[in-house]
């Protein structure tokens, strides 16, 4: 369990604007990843034996990773805000 002092230290080390900048970067990557998945899905042609299963799987895995990164950082911002408003 985190103490108030640990929360204060965490907020001094990483600022909310820095975290928001990272979130924006991850969101851009996420959009590119979604576009890549759609492109791969549209490029498949079962009649000609053209499949991109591995690439689609890896892209979907990346998409999930990016979503977790974004959520994690949003939660970190919330923890910092809660820590600083309770002073």
ZAVEXVEX-760698 format. One record per residue: residue number from 1; y, x, z of N, C-alpha, C in turn. Coordinates in steps of 0.1 Angstrom, whole numbers, plus 5000, padded with zeros to 4 digits. Layout:
BEGIN
(site NUM; (Y; X; Z); (Y; X; Z); (Y; X; Z)),
...
This chain:
BEGIN
(site 1; (4988; 5008; 5000); (5000; 5000; 5000); (5012; 5009; 5000)),
(site 2; (5022; 5005; 4992); (5034; 5013; 4991); (5044; 5010; 5002)),
(site 3; (5051; 5019; 5007); (5061; 5017; 5017); (5074; 5016; 5009)),
(site 4; (5084; 5011; 5017); (5098; 5010; 5011); (5103; 5024; 5006)),
(site 5; (5100; 5034; 5014); (5104; 5048; 5010); (5098; 5052; 4997)),
(site 6; (5085; 5049; 4995); (5078; 5053; 4983); (5085; 5046; 4971)),
(site 7; (5088; 5034; 4973); (5094; 5026; 4962); (5108; 5032; 4959)),
(site 8; (5116; 5036; 4969); (5129; 5042; 4966); (5127; 5055; 4959)),
(site 9; (5117; 5063; 4963); (5115; 5076; 4956); (5111; 5073; 4941)),
(site 10; (5103; 5063; 4939); (5098; 5060; 4925); (5110; 5056; 4917)),
(site 11; (5119; 5048; 4922); (5131; 5043; 4915); (5141; 5055; 4912)),
(site 12; (5141; 5065; 4920); (5150; 5076; 4918); (5144; 5085; 4907)),
(site 13; (5131; 5086; 4906); (5124; 5094; 4896); (5125; 5089; 4882)),
(site 14; (5124; 5076; 4880); (5124; 5069; 4867); (5133; 5057; 4868)),
(site 15; (5143; 5058; 4859); (5153; 5047; 4859); (5148; 5035; 4850)),
(site 16; (5154; 5024; 4853); (5150; 5012; 4845); (5154; 5013; 4830)),
(site 17; (5166; 5019; 4827); (5169; 5021; 4813); (5158; 5030; 4805)),
(site 18; (5154; 5040; 4812); (5143; 5049; 4806); (5131; 5041; 4804)),
(site 19; (5127; 5033; 4813); (5115; 5025; 4811); (5117; 5015; 4800)),
(site 20; (5128; 5008; 4799); (5131; 4999; 4789); (5131; 5005; 4775)),
(site 21; (5135; 5018; 4774); (5135; 5025; 4762); (5120; 5028; 4758)),
(site 22; (5112; 5031; 4767); (5098; 5033; 4764); (5091; 5020; 4760)),
(site 23; (5095; 5009; 4766); (5090; 4996; 4762); (5093; 4993; 4748)),
(site 24; (5106; 4995; 4744); (5110; 4993; 4730); (5102; 5001; 4720)),
(site 25; (5100; 5013; 4724); (5092; 5022; 4715); (5077; 5017; 4714)),
(site 26; (5071; 5013; 4725); (5058; 5007; 4724); (5058; 4994; 4716)),
(site 27; (5068; 4986; 4717); (5069; 4973; 4710); (5070; 4976; 4695)),
(site 28; (5077; 4986; 4691); (5078; 4990; 4676); (5064; 4995; 4672)),
(site 29; (5057; 5003; 4680); (5043; 5007; 4676); (5034; 4995; 4675)),
(site 30; (5036; 4985; 4684); (5027; 4973; 4685); (5029; 4965; 4672)),
(site 31; (5042; 4964; 4667); (5044; 4956; 4655); (5038; 4963; 4643)),
(site 32; (5039; 4976; 4643); (5033; 4984; 4632); (5018; 4983; 4632)),
(site 33; (5012; 4983; 4644); (4998; 4981; 4646); (4993; 4967; 4641)),
(site 34; (5000; 4957; 4644); (4997; 4943; 4640); (4997; 4942; 4625)),
(site 35; (5008; 4949; 4619); (5009; 4949; 4604); (4997; 4956; 4598)),
(site 36; (4993; 4967; 4604); (4982; 4975; 4599); (4969; 4967; 4599)),
(site 37; (4967; 4959; 4610); (4955; 4951; 4611); (4955; 4940; 4600)),
(site 38; (4966; 4934; 4598); (4967; 4924; 4587); (4965; 4929; 4574)),
(site 39; (4970; 4941; 4571); (4968; 4948; 4558); (4954; 4951; 4556)),
(site 40; (4947; 4956; 4566); (4933; 4960; 4565); (4924; 4947; 4563)),
(site 41; (4928; 4937; 4570); (4920; 4924; 4569); (4921; 4919; 4554)),
(site 42; (4934; 4919; 4549); (4936; 4914; 4536); (4930; 4923; 4525)),
(site 43; (4928; 4936; 4528); (4923; 4945; 4518); (4908; 4945; 4517)),
(site 44; (4901; 4939; 4527); (4887; 4938; 4526); (4882; 4929; 4515)),
(site 45; (4871; 4933; 4508); (4866; 4925; 4497); (4851; 4925; 4499)),
(site 46; (4845; 4915; 4506); (4831; 4915; 4508); (4823; 4914; 4495)),
(site 47; (4828; 4908; 4485); (4821; 4907; 4472); (4819; 4920; 4465)),
(site 48; (4828; 4929; 4468); (4827; 4943; 4462); (4822; 4953; 4473)),
(site 49; (4819; 4948; 4484); (4814; 4957; 4495); (4824; 4965; 4502)),
(site 50; (4837; 4961; 4501); (4848; 4968; 4507); (4851; 4962; 4521)),
(site 51; (4848; 4970; 4531); (4850; 4966; 4545); (4858; 4977; 4552)),
(site 52; (4865; 4973; 4562); (4873; 4983; 4570); (4870; 4980; 4585)),
(site 53; (4858; 4977; 4588); (4854; 4974; 4602); (4859; 4984; 4612)),
(site 54; (4856; 4997; 4610); (4859; 5007; 4619); (4875; 5008; 4621)),
(site 55; (4882; 5008; 4610); (4896; 5009; 4611); (4902; 4997; 4618)),
(site 56; (4897; 4985; 4615); (4902; 4973; 4622); (4899; 4974; 4637)),
(site 57; (4887; 4978; 4640); (4883; 4979; 4654); (4893; 4989; 4661)),
(site 58; (4895; 5001; 4655); (4904; 5011; 4662); (4918; 5005; 4663)),
(site 59; (4923; 4998; 4653); (4936; 4993; 4653); (4938; 4982; 4664)),
(site 60; (4927; 4973; 4665); (4928; 4963; 4675); (4927; 4970; 4689)),
(site 61; (4920; 4980; 4691); (4919; 4988; 4703); (4933; 4993; 4707)),
(site 62; (4940; 4999; 4696); (4953; 5004; 4698); (4963; 4993; 4702)),
(site 63; (4961; 4982; 4696); (4970; 4970; 4699); (4968; 4966; 4714)),
(site 64; (4956; 4965; 4718); (4954; 4962; 4732); (4960; 4973; 4742)),
(site 65; (4958; 4985; 4738); (4964; 4996; 4746); (4979; 4995; 4747)),
(site 66; (4985; 4992; 4736); (5000; 4991; 4736); (5005; 4979; 4744)),
(site 67; (4997; 4968; 4743); (5001; 4956; 4751); (5000; 4959; 4766)),
(site 68; (4990; 4967; 4770); (4988; 4971; 4784); (5000; 4980; 4788)),
(site 69; (5003; 4990; 4779); (5014; 4999; 4782); (5027; 4991; 4785)),
(site 70; (5030; 4981; 4776); (5042; 4973; 4777); (5042; 4965; 4790)),
(site 71; (5031; 4959; 4793); (5030; 4951; 4805); (5031; 4959; 4818)),
(site 72; (5025; 4971; 4817); (5025; 4980; 4829); (5040; 4984; 4832)),
(site 73; (5047; 4987; 4821); (5061; 4992; 4823); (5070; 4980; 4828)),
(site 74; (5067; 4968; 4823); (5075; 4957; 4827); (5072; 4954; 4842)),
(site 75; (5060; 4956; 4846); (5056; 4954; 4860); (5063; 4965; 4869)),
(site 76; (5064; 4977; 4863); (5071; 4988; 4871); (5086; 4985; 4873)),
(site 77; (5092; 4979; 4863); (5106; 4975; 4864); (5107; 4964; 4875)),
(site 78; (5098; 4955; 4875); (5099; 4944; 4885); (5097; 4950; 4899)),
(site 79; (5088; 4960; 4900); (5086; 4966; 4914); (5098; 4974; 4918)),
(site 80; (5105; 4981; 4909); (5117; 4988; 4912); (5128; 4978; 4916)),
(site 81; (5129; 4967; 4909); (5139; 4957; 4912); (5137; 4951; 4926)),
(site 82; (5124; 4948; 4928); (5121; 4942; 4941); (5124; 4952; 4953)),
(site 83; (5121; 4965; 4950); (5123; 4975; 4960); (5138; 4977; 4963)),
(site 84; (5146; 4976; 4953); (5160; 4978; 4955); (5167; 4966; 4960)),
(site 85; (5162; 4954; 4958); (5169; 4942; 4963); (5166; 4939; 4977)),
(site 86; (5155; 4946; 4982); (5151; 4943; 4996); (5158; 4952; 5006)),
(site 87; (5167; 4961; 5001); (5174; 4971; 5010); (5183; 4964; 5020)),
